């Protein structure tokens, strides 16, 4: 496990329950010390780490003799980490990507970043509705594992990298499902963090369940549009890595992104909401990269654009919400999408608020 934050540690515990021999690599000396002295990780303090899980900050030592590398670092650090790992890893060892996001500078998905830095290396994606604390505790969890080699027959599916990774993690409390659509899976994981900020903002404003249900449902439509534009499948987004992860992240304060959005909705500035946080609210970073990619592809993602406008454009929360609610009235179904657009009567009395592109 390359990355010993809360999620990396939880996945190490899940794999250890499945009978794997695990080495957890941590960059932070305090993590190595905490585990060595107390069998506790400061990033996941409530859970005892079994002695069978080795912890080190020596990357070469961690990778020595490994059969599988799981990359569990924030999306903005994946490229640099992949470059370090590539220099030390035999060419036939596959990697599993657990980062959720779109790279800011390039607009590339995480699979594309790995293809750049680890060319030709087999790769899979692990994503889905999974709070680290609950996985570490051993609560029942289901995730999606995707690789391009799953194939259409039983034989090809069972020989795929996704299947081998699934068997490496599977236990009575951790159930993987297979997918042959890595693009669709990772788009769901990237965009849901931005949408969770939107739901948090609504909660911070004191709103109830109606706005959250609307944001989740229409946010799902945004994920589908972006996934399809990138070559993924819309139906993938209706699975665990799409609607499953979206519902979880948008519905609980355990989500760093939801909590960040709630602070914004309560009146904090973005800097105030992020101050002093040990963990990363990746939706704040991906609000920029997701909207930039959507603009380049001509994909309409108004909720993500509104979150971007609040965080980076100086737009007030109430103005951003009004802009969303007073957009032209459109059809919900894909068949009629783009064919119907009615002026919203709410715009008759005052001009529509501009959301920066």
Secondary structure, 3 states (H helix, E strand, C coil): CECCCHHHHHHHHHHHHCCCCCEEECCCHHHHHHHHHHCCECCECCCCCCCCCEEECCHHHHHCCCCEEEECCCHHHHHHHHHHHHCCCCCCCEEEECCCCECCCCCCEHHHHHHHHCCCCCEEEEECCCCHHHHHHCCCEEEEEECCCCCCCHHHHHCCHHHHHHHHHCECCEEEEEECCHHHHHHHHHHHHHHHHHHHHHHHCCCCHHHHHHHHHHHHHHHHHHHHHHCCCHHHHHCHHHHHHHHHHCCCCCCHHHHHHHHHHCCCCHHHHHCCCCCCCHHHHHHHHHHHHHHHHCCCCHHHHHHHHHHHCCCCHHHHHHHHHCCCEECCCCCCCCCCEECCHHHCCCCCCCCCC
